[in-house]
Amino acid sequence: MSDEVEFAALTGLISRETGFALDAYKDKCLRRRIAVRMRACGVHTYGDYRTVLSRTPSEIERLRDALTINVTRFYRNRETWDALRSRFLPPLWQARDGRLDVWSAGCSSGEEPYTVAMLVAALCAERGRMAWLDRLTVDATDVDRESMARAGAGTYQREAFQETPPEFVDRFTHAVPDGLAIVPELRRRVRIRELDLTAAMVAARTYDLVLCRNVVIYFDRPMQERLFSAFADALRPGGILVLGKVETLLGPARDRFLLCDARERIYERAA
C-alpha cells in the first residue's frame, strides 16, 4: 500500500475515533503532529501507527492532545491586551452599559478568557462601576477536554502570569498550594463549553468581542474563510474581532470588517 493511501487510511481512523474534521487542517501541520506521536511510539510508517491506534486506546487520547496542543499564558502578547484595554474595550463597555458578551474561541486552558475578565473588572473599578462586572459574560470554547478541565479549575502555575501586570495578579488571584487561583467573582463570568470550530456551528449569542488567536493558522483556507464569516455573523455591528499576530483576515468576510490595528490584528465589524 502506498504512503498516501496509508496516510488516508490513518486519517480516516483518526477522524472516526476523535470526531475531528481532519480535512480542515493544513496538511503539513497535520503530518507534523502525527509524526511526533509516531516517533514517541517507535513506529515509522502510517500503517504501523494505524495498528498502534487500533490496539491502544490510550494512544488515541495522546494523539488528540497532540492535534490540539496549545501554548498560552495570561496576557500573552501584551501589546494586544494593552490596545484592548486602552482603546477598544472602554467605548464598547460604555455604549453597552457594561453588558459585554465575549467569545474566546479556542480558549485552551482558560488564560485568555480570564485575562478578558481581568481587563473588564479593572475597567469597572476605574469607572466606579464594580456592580457592572455581573453584566459581563465570557463564553470560552475549545475542543480539548483536558484543557477545558484546567480552565474550569481556574488554578495555574505562577509562571503562567509572567507577562501579567502585577496589579492584576494581586487583585484577581489568590495563592493556593499548586500556584495561583482565579478569584471566584471572575470565574463566575467565564462559561466553559466544548465546541469544535471545524464543525457546523451556531454562535451561542451575539457578541461584542470575539478573540480567536493562533487557531485559524492551523486550518486550510476554505476553513479559515468559513470561520471568519462565522465570526462576522456572531458579532454585533461595531463589535471587535482579535486574531493572532501571524493571522490575516481572508475571503468574503474581509468586506464585513474594518481594520483598526494592523499590528495587533484587531478588526471592527462593519455596520
ABEGO torsion letter per residue (X at the ends): XBAAAAAAAAAAAAAAAAGBBAAABBAAAAAAAAAAAAAAAGBABAAAAAAAAAABAAAAAAAAAAAABBBBBBGBGAAAAAAAAAAAAAAAAAAAGGBBBBBBBGAEAGAAAAAAAAAAAAAAAAAGBAAAAAABBBBBBBABAAAAAAAAAGBBBAAAAAABBAAAAAAABBBBAAEBBBBAAAAAABBBBBBBAABBBBBABBBABBBBBGAAAABBAAAAAAAAAAAAAABBBGBBBBBBAABBBBEAAAAABBBABAAAGBBBBBX
